[in-house]
Amino acid sequence: MPENEVLDLVIVGAGPAGLSAAIYAQRALLNSIVLEQEAVGGQVILTSEVDNYPGVPHTDGFSLVDAMQRQAEDLGAKVVMENVLRIERNEDGTFAVTVPGKVYQTKAVILAGGATPRHAGFAGEEEFGGKGVSYCATCDGMFYRGKQVFVIGGGNSAAEEALFLTRFANKVVVVVRKDHLRAQASVGKELAENPKVEVRYLTSITKVDGDGMITEVTLRNNTTGEETVETFDQNVGVFVFVGRVPASALVGDMVELDAAGYVVANEDLSTATPGLFVAGDVRQKSLRQIVTAAADGAIAATSVSAYLGHPVAS
């Protein structure tokens, strides 16, 4: 691209939200680019089975995102592997997006950097990621139909996801490191009254193991420090809900953030700064799924088109 060129749009992040935004940006004839720092697809490529994306049954995260990338690039989208260091608003209302050795000038930005699950830190968590360790009950709960699962966490998300998992699992063990739940009392009451749920307080999972699947879970009594190993005849799931870390630091001084650090956006996904839009898991929302991220990307890019006065593609 020419050194002094001002782009219509820079999309930060090439997950489902960013790629969807790229598709809609191309359809709106916007001069745009997608910047991704690690891997196209983000967290989705770690998901070994995806059964809830409409029209694409029985796939995996990598295949689904690969198809999205090819579709975007076939339409002319440019995906560049660059680590975005800064996003700044210029005096004229445009933006400077800084990457190592270069600055992109653009009229609008869509932040689609996502949010990463906060890991619990037990041994085997990385090794069994997507193969027994999950951070999304809606995504993976059905794979544990008739089996036992563990849920790590004591907040609202952990409690609500544990209740959701009772639809599939025959037993849900909620592992809480403190002596109480942080979840709302009404949700805690539901847990206590559900015959499939067992809550273990002052307990932590320290290790998971198995031959390709988790069949062994080590738990520690946080009062005595004593560890016990539980083994299973079939694979079990370990669902981690100890919070998420949104990638909002790049725009923290230009937007409104909620208490957890997610970007607060309007219905058209615009933010407190004109020309700065968000899409996907980085924004405050009630459901974080591949399909909602893709929808966000479409809305954000269409909103950018309208903001710039371009025709809006149908």
C-alpha positions as a Markdown table, in Angstrom:
| # | Residue | x | y | z |
|---|---|---|---|---|
| 1 | Met | 0.0 | 0.0 | 0.0 |
| 2 | Pro | 1.3 | 3.5 | -0.7 |
| 3 | Glu | 3.1 | 5.2 | 2.2 |
| 4 | Asn | 0.6 | 8.1 | 2.6 |
| 5 | Glu | -2.6 | 6.1 | 1.8 |
| 6 | Val | -5.4 | 6.5 | 4.2 |
| 7 | Leu | -7.5 | 3.3 | 4.4 |
| 8 | Asp | -11.2 | 3.3 | 5.0 |
| 9 | Leu | -11.0 | 0.6 | 7.6 |
| 10 | Val | -8.5 | -1.3 | 9.7 |
| 11 | Ile | -9.9 | -4.5 | 11.4 |
| 12 | Val | -7.9 | -5.6 | 14.4 |
| 13 | Gly | -8.3 | -9.3 | 14.9 |
| 14 | Ala | -8.9 | -12.2 | 12.4 |
| 15 | Gly | -11.2 | -14.4 | 14.4 |
| 16 | Pro | -14.8 | -15.0 | 13.2 |
| 17 | Ala | -15.8 | -11.4 | 14.0 |
| 18 | Gly | -12.9 | -9.9 | 12.1 |
| 19 | Leu | -13.2 | -12.2 | 9.1 |
| 20 | Ser | -17.0 | -11.6 | 8.9 |
| 21 | Ala | -16.3 | -7.8 | 9.1 |
| 22 | Ala | -13.8 | -8.2 | 6.3 |
| 23 | Ile | -16.4 | -10.0 | 4.1 |
| 24 | Tyr | -18.9 | -7.2 | 4.6 |
| 25 | Ala | -16.3 | -4.5 | 4.2 |
| 26 | Gln | -15.4 | -6.0 | 0.8 |
| 27 | Arg | -19.0 | -6.1 | -0.2 |
| 28 | Ala | -19.3 | -2.4 | 0.7 |
| 29 | Leu | -16.2 | -1.7 | -1.4 |
| 30 | Leu | -14.3 | -0.4 | 1.5 |
| 31 | Asn | -10.5 | -0.1 | 1.3 |
| 32 | Ser | -9.6 | -2.2 | 4.3 |
| 33 | Ile | -7.1 | -4.5 | 5.9 |
| 34 | Val | -7.2 | -7.1 | 8.7 |
| 35 | Leu | -4.4 | -7.3 | 11.2 |
| 36 | Glu | -3.8 | -10.4 | 13.3 |
| 37 | Gln | -1.0 | -10.9 | 15.8 |
| 38 | Glu | -1.0 | -14.6 | 16.4 |
| 39 | Ala | -3.2 | -17.0 | 14.3 |
| 40 | Val | -6.1 | -16.5 | 12.0 |
| 41 | Gly | -9.2 | -17.7 | 13.9 |
| 42 | Gly | -8.1 | -16.9 | 17.4 |
| 43 | Gln | -9.4 | -19.1 | 20.2 |
| 44 | Val | -11.8 | -20.9 | 17.8 |
| 45 | Ile | -9.0 | -22.9 | 16.1 |
| 46 | Leu | -8.5 | -24.7 | 19.4 |
| 47 | Thr | -12.0 | -26.2 | 19.3 |
| 48 | Ser | -11.9 | -29.7 | 18.0 |
| 49 | Glu | -15.6 | -30.1 | 17.4 |
| 50 | Val | -18.2 | -27.5 | 16.3 |
| 51 | Asp | -21.8 | -28.6 | 16.0 |
| 52 | Asn | -23.7 | -25.4 | 16.6 |
| 53 | Tyr | -22.7 | -23.2 | 13.6 |
| 54 | Pro | -25.8 | -23.0 | 11.4 |
| 55 | Gly | -25.4 | -24.7 | 8.0 |
| 56 | Val | -22.0 | -26.3 | 8.8 |
| 57 | Pro | -22.7 | -29.4 | 11.0 |
| 58 | His | -19.9 | -31.6 | 12.4 |
| 59 | Thr | -16.9 | -29.5 | 11.7 |
| 60 | Asp | -14.0 | -28.2 | 13.8 |
| 61 | Gly | -12.8 | -24.7 | 14.6 |
| 62 | Phe | -9.9 | -24.7 | 12.2 |
| 63 | Ser | -11.9 | -25.9 | 9.2 |
| 64 | Leu | -14.7 | -23.4 | 9.9 |
| 65 | Val | -12.3 | -20.4 | 10.2 |
| 66 | Asp | -10.2 | -21.5 | 7.2 |
| 67 | Ala | -13.4 | -21.4 | 5.1 |
| 68 | Met | -14.2 | -17.9 | 6.4 |
| 69 | Gln | -10.7 | -16.7 | 5.6 |
| 70 | Arg | -10.8 | -18.2 | 2.1 |
| 71 | Gln | -14.2 | -16.6 | 1.5 |
| 72 | Ala | -12.9 | -13.2 | 2.7 |
| 73 | Glu | -9.8 | -13.4 | 0.6 |
| 74 | Asp | -11.7 | -14.5 | -2.5 |
| 75 | Leu | -13.6 | -11.3 | -2.2 |
| 76 | Gly | -10.4 | -9.3 | -2.1 |
| 77 | Ala | -9.8 | -9.0 | 1.7 |
| 78 | Lys | -6.2 | -8.6 | 2.9 |
| 79 | Val | -5.2 | -10.4 | 6.1 |
| 80 | Val | -1.8 | -9.4 | 7.3 |
| 81 | Met | 0.0 | -10.9 | 10.3 |
| 82 | Glu | 1.0 | -7.9 | 12.3 |
| 83 | Asn | 1.0 | -7.2 | 16.1 |
| 84 | Val | -0.9 | -4.0 | 16.8 |
| 85 | Leu | 1.0 | -1.9 | 19.3 |
| 86 | Arg | -1.2 | 1.2 | 19.5 |
| 87 | Ile | -4.4 | 2.7 | 18.3 |
| 88 | Glu | -4.6 | 6.5 | 18.4 |
| 89 | Arg | -7.1 | 9.0 | 17.2 |
| 90 | Asn | -5.6 | 11.8 | 15.1 |
| 91 | Glu | -6.7 | 15.4 | 15.4 |
| 92 | Asp | -8.7 | 15.2 | 12.1 |
| 93 | Gly | -10.7 | 12.3 | 13.4 |
| 94 | Thr | -8.8 | 9.5 | 11.6 |
| 95 | Phe | -6.8 | 6.9 | 13.4 |
| 96 | Ala | -3.2 | 5.8 | 13.5 |
| 97 | Val | -2.7 | 2.0 | 14.0 |
| 98 | Thr | 0.9 | 1.3 | 14.9 |
| 99 | Val | 2.5 | -2.1 | 14.2 |
| 100 | Pro | 6.3 | -2.8 | 14.4 |
| 101 | Gly | 8.0 | -0.6 | 11.8 |
| 102 | Lys | 4.8 | 0.8 | 10.3 |
| 103 | Val | 1.8 | 3.0 | 11.0 |
| 104 | Tyr | -1.5 | 2.5 | 9.1 |
| 105 | Gln | -3.7 | 5.6 | 8.7 |
| 106 | Thr | -7.4 | 4.8 | 8.5 |
| 107 | Lys | -10.8 | 6.5 | 8.7 |
| 108 | Ala | -12.3 | 3.9 | 10.9 |
| 109 | Val | -11.3 | 0.9 | 13.1 |
| 110 | Ile | -13.1 | -2.2 | 14.1 |
| 111 | Leu | -11.6 | -3.8 | 17.2 |
| 112 | Ala | -12.3 | -7.6 | 17.0 |
| 113 | Gly | -9.4 | -8.9 | 19.2 |
| 114 | Gly | -11.7 | -11.2 | 21.2 |
| 115 | Ala | -11.2 | -12.3 | 24.8 |
| 116 | Thr | -9.2 | -15.2 | 26.1 |
| 117 | Pro | -10.4 | -17.5 | 28.9 |
| 118 | Arg | -8.5 | -17.0 | 32.1 |
| 119 | His | -6.8 | -20.4 | 32.8 |
| 120 | Ala | -7.0 | -22.1 | 36.2 |
| 121 | Gly | -3.4 | -23.2 | 36.1 |
| 122 | Phe | -3.6 | -26.9 | 36.9 |
| 123 | Ala | -1.2 | -29.4 | 35.4 |
| 124 | Gly | -2.5 | -30.8 | 32.1 |
| 125 | Glu | -4.7 | -27.8 | 31.4 |
| 126 | Glu | -2.8 | -26.8 | 28.2 |
| 127 | Glu | -2.2 | -30.4 | 27.1 |
| 128 | Phe | -5.9 | -31.3 | 27.3 |
| 129 | Gly | -7.2 | -28.0 | 25.9 |
| 130 | Gly | -10.0 | -28.9 | 23.4 |
| 131 | Lys | -9.6 | -32.6 | 24.4 |
| 132 | Gly | -11.3 | -32.6 | 27.7 |
| 133 | Val | -10.6 | -29.2 | 29.1 |
| 134 | Ser | -13.1 | -26.6 | 27.9 |
| 135 | Tyr | -14.0 | -23.0 | 28.5 |
| 136 | Cys | -17.5 | -23.1 | 26.9 |
| 137 | Ala | -20.3 | -25.3 | 28.1 |
| 138 | Thr | -22.6 | -24.3 | 25.3 |
| 139 | Cys | -19.9 | -25.4 | 22.8 |
| 140 | Asp | -18.9 | -28.7 | 24.3 |
| 141 | Gly | -21.5 | -29.8 | 26.8 |
| 142 | Met | -23.2 | -32.2 | 24.5 |
| 143 | Phe | -20.1 | -34.3 | 24.1 |
| 144 | Tyr | -20.4 | -35.4 | 27.7 |
| 145 | Arg | -23.9 | -36.8 | 27.5 |
| 146 | Gly | -24.3 | -39.4 | 30.2 |
| 147 | Lys | -20.8 | -38.7 | 31.6 |
| 148 | Gln | -19.3 | -36.8 | 34.6 |
| 149 | Val | -17.9 | -33.3 | 34.3 |
| 150 | Phe | -16.1 | -31.0 | 36.6 |
| 151 | Val | -16.8 | -27.2 | 36.7 |
| 152 | Ile | -14.1 | -25.0 | 38.1 |
| 153 | Gly | -15.3 | -21.7 | 39.5 |
| 154 | Gly | -17.7 | -20.1 | 42.1 |
| 155 | Gly | -19.1 | -17.1 | 40.3 |
| 156 | Asn | -22.3 | -16.6 | 38.3 |
| 157 | Ser | -20.8 | -17.9 | 35.0 |
| 158 | Ala | -19.6 | -21.1 | 36.7 |
| 159 | Ala | -22.9 | -21.8 | 38.4 |
| 160 | Glu | -25.0 | -21.0 | 35.4 |
| 161 | Glu | -22.8 | -23.2 | 33.1 |
| 162 | Ala | -22.9 | -26.0 | 35.7 |
| 163 | Leu | -26.7 | -25.9 | 35.6 |
| 164 | Phe | -26.6 | -25.9 | 31.8 |
| 165 | Leu | -24.3 | -29.0 | 31.8 |
| 166 | Thr | -26.9 | -31.0 | 33.9 |
| 167 | Arg | -28.8 | -31.2 | 30.6 |
| 168 | Phe | -26.2 | -33.6 | 29.3 |
| 169 | Ala | -23.9 | -35.0 | 32.1 |
| 170 | Asn | -25.1 | -37.5 | 34.6 |
| 171 | Lys | -23.1 | -35.7 | 37.3 |
| 172 | Val | -21.7 | -32.2 | 37.6 |
| 173 | Val | -19.0 | -31.6 | 40.3 |
| 174 | Val | -18.5 | -27.9 | 41.0 |
| 175 | Val | -15.1 | -27.2 | 42.4 |
| 176 | Val | -14.9 | -24.0 | 44.4 |
| 177 | Arg | -11.5 | -23.0 | 45.9 |
| 178 | Lys | -13.2 | -20.9 | 48.7 |
| 179 | Asp | -15.7 | -21.8 | 51.3 |
| 180 | His | -18.6 | -20.2 | 49.5 |
| 181 | Leu | -20.0 | -19.4 | 46.1 |
| 182 | Arg | -19.8 | -15.9 | 44.7 |
| 183 | Ala | -22.8 | -16.5 | 42.5 |
| 184 | Gln | -26.1 | -14.9 | 43.2 |
| 185 | Ala | -28.1 | -16.6 | 46.0 |
| 186 | Ser | -30.9 | -17.7 | 43.6 |
| 187 | Val | -28.4 | -19.5 | 41.3 |
| 188 | Gly | -26.7 | -21.1 | 44.3 |
| 189 | Lys | -30.1 | -22.4 | 45.5 |
| 190 | Glu | -30.7 | -24.0 | 42.1 |
| 191 | Leu | -27.3 | -25.7 | 42.3 |
| 192 | Ala | -28.1 | -27.0 | 45.8 |
| 193 | Glu | -31.5 | -28.4 | 44.7 |
| 194 | Asn | -30.3 | -30.1 | 41.5 |
| 195 | Pro | -29.8 | -33.8 | 42.2 |
| 196 | Lys | -27.1 | -34.0 | 39.5 |
| 197 | Val | -24.9 | -31.3 | 41.1 |
| 198 | Glu | -22.3 | -31.8 | 43.8 |
| 199 | Val | -20.5 | -28.7 | 45.1 |
| 200 | Arg | -17.1 | -29.2 | 46.7 |
| 201 | Tyr | -15.9 | -26.2 | 48.6 |
| 202 | Leu | -12.3 | -25.4 | 49.6 |
| 203 | Thr | -11.2 | -27.7 | 46.8 |
| 204 | Ser | -8.9 | -27.2 | 43.7 |
| 205 | Ile | -8.1 | -29.3 | 40.8 |
| 206 | Thr | -4.3 | -29.6 | 40.6 |
| 207 | Lys | -3.8 | -32.0 | 37.7 |
| 208 | Val | -5.6 | -33.9 | 35.0 |
| 209 | Asp | -4.3 | -36.9 | 33.1 |
| 210 | Gly | -5.2 | -39.7 | 30.7 |
| 211 | Asp | -4.3 | -41.4 | 27.5 |
| 212 | Gly | -5.5 | -38.8 | 25.0 |
| 213 | Met | -8.7 | -38.1 | 27.1 |
| 214 | Ile | -9.1 | -37.2 | 30.7 |
| 215 | Thr | -9.6 | -40.2 | 32.9 |
| 216 | Glu | -7.8 | -39.0 | 36.0 |
| 217 | Val | -8.4 | -35.9 | 38.1 |
| 218 | Thr | -6.3 | -34.9 | 41.1 |
| 219 | Leu | -8.0 | -32.7 | 43.7 |
| 220 | Arg | -6.6 | -30.8 | 46.6 |
| 221 | Asn | -8.3 | -30.0 | 49.9 |
| 222 | Asn | -7.4 | -26.4 | 50.3 |
| 223 | Thr | -7.7 | -26.6 | 54.1 |
| 224 | Thr | -5.4 | -29.6 | 54.8 |
| 225 | Gly | -3.4 | -29.5 | 51.5 |
| 226 | Glu | -4.1 | -33.2 | 51.1 |
| 227 | Glu | -4.5 | -34.4 | 47.5 |
| 228 | Thr | -6.6 | -37.3 | 46.2 |
| 229 | Val | -6.7 | -38.8 | 42.7 |
| 230 | Glu | -10.0 | -39.8 | 41.2 |
| 231 | Thr | -10.0 | -42.2 | 38.2 |
| 232 | Phe | -12.8 | -43.0 | 35.8 |
| 233 | Asp | -13.7 | -45.8 | 33.4 |
| 234 | Gln | -14.6 | -43.3 | 30.7 |
| 235 | Asn | -13.5 | -39.8 | 29.8 |
| 236 | Val | -14.6 | -36.8 | 31.8 |
| 237 | Gly | -14.8 | -33.1 | 31.0 |
| 238 | Val | -13.3 | -30.3 | 33.0 |
| 239 | Phe | -14.9 | -26.9 | 32.3 |
| 240 | Val | -13.0 | -23.8 | 33.5 |
| 241 | Phe | -15.0 | -20.6 | 34.3 |
| 242 | Val | -12.6 | -18.4 | 36.3 |
| 243 | Gly | -13.1 | -15.3 | 34.1 |
| 244 | Arg | -12.0 | -14.0 | 30.7 |
| 245 | Val | -9.5 | -11.4 | 29.7 |
| 246 | Pro | -10.9 | -9.1 | 26.9 |
| 247 | Ala | -8.3 | -7.6 | 24.5 |
| 248 | Ser | -9.5 | -4.1 | 25.2 |
| 249 | Ala | -6.3 | -2.5 | 26.4 |
| 250 | Leu | -5.6 | -0.9 | 23.0 |
| 251 | Val | -8.6 | 1.3 | 23.2 |
| 252 | Gly | -9.2 | 1.6 | 26.9 |
| 253 | Asp | -8.8 | 5.4 | 27.0 |
| 254 | Met | -11.2 | 5.9 | 24.0 |
| 255 | Val | -14.2 | 3.8 | 25.0 |
| 256 | Glu | -16.4 | 2.9 | 27.9 |
| 257 | Leu | -15.4 | -0.3 | 29.7 |
| 258 | Asp | -17.6 | -2.4 | 32.1 |
| 259 | Ala | -16.2 | -3.7 | 35.4 |
| 260 | Ala | -14.7 | -6.7 | 33.7 |
| 261 | Gly | -12.9 | -4.7 | 31.0 |
| 262 | Tyr | -15.3 | -5.4 | 28.1 |
| 263 | Val | -16.1 | -2.6 | 25.7 |
| 264 | Val | -19.5 | -1.1 | 26.0 |
| 265 | Ala | -21.0 | -0.5 | 22.5 |
| 266 | Asn | -24.2 | 0.8 | 21.0 |
| 267 | Glu | -26.6 | -1.4 | 19.0 |
| 268 | Asp | -24.7 | -0.6 | 15.8 |
| 269 | Leu | -21.4 | -1.5 | 17.6 |
| 270 | Ser | -20.1 | 2.0 | 17.6 |
| 271 | Thr | -18.3 | 3.2 | 20.8 |
| 272 | Ala | -17.8 | 6.4 | 22.6 |
| 273 | Thr | -15.2 | 7.5 | 20.0 |
| 274 | Pro | -16.7 | 8.3 | 16.5 |
| 275 | Gly | -15.2 | 5.9 | 13.9 |
| 276 | Leu | -14.2 | 3.3 | 16.5 |
| 277 | Phe | -16.3 | 0.1 | 16.4 |
| 278 | Val | -16.1 | -3.2 | 18.2 |
| 279 | Ala | -17.1 | -6.8 | 17.3 |
| 280 | Gly | -17.0 | -10.2 | 18.9 |
| 281 | Asp | -16.0 | -11.3 | 22.4 |
| 282 | Val | -14.1 | -8.1 | 23.2 |
| 283 | Arg | -17.5 | -6.3 | 23.7 |
| 284 | Gln | -20.0 | -6.5 | 26.5 |
| 285 | Lys | -22.6 | -9.1 | 25.5 |
| 286 | Ser | -24.6 | -11.9 | 27.0 |
| 287 | Leu | -23.6 | -14.7 | 24.6 |
| 288 | Arg | -20.2 | -15.4 | 23.2 |
| 289 | Gln | -20.4 | -17.9 | 20.4 |
| 290 | Ile | -18.9 | -18.2 | 16.9 |
| 291 | Val | -22.2 | -17.3 | 15.3 |
| 292 | Thr | -22.7 | -14.1 | 17.5 |
| 293 | Ala | -19.1 | -13.0 | 16.7 |
| 294 | Ala | -19.8 | -13.4 | 13.0 |
| 295 | Ala | -23.0 | -11.4 | 13.4 |
| 296 | Asp | -21.1 | -8.7 | 15.2 |
| 297 | Gly | -18.6 | -8.5 | 12.4 |
| 298 | Ala | -21.4 | -8.0 | 9.8 |
| 299 | Ile | -23.1 | -5.3 | 11.9 |
| 300 | Ala | -19.8 | -3.4 | 12.6 |
| 301 | Ala | -18.7 | -3.4 | 9.0 |
| 302 | Thr | -22.1 | -2.3 | 7.8 |
| 303 | Ser | -22.1 | 0.5 | 10.4 |
| 304 | Val | -18.6 | 1.6 | 9.3 |
| 305 | Ser | -19.9 | 1.8 | 5.7 |
| 306 | Ala | -22.8 | 4.0 | 6.9 |
| 307 | Tyr | -20.4 | 6.1 | 9.0 |
| 308 | Leu | -18.2 | 6.8 | 6.0 |
| 309 | Gly | -21.1 | 7.6 | 3.8 |
| 310 | His | -20.6 | 4.5 | 1.5 |
| 311 | Pro | -23.5 | 2.5 | 0.1 |
| 312 | Val | -24.5 | -0.3 | 2.5 |
| 313 | Ala | -24.4 | -3.7 | 0.9 |
| 314 | Ser | -27.4 | -6.0 | 1.4 |
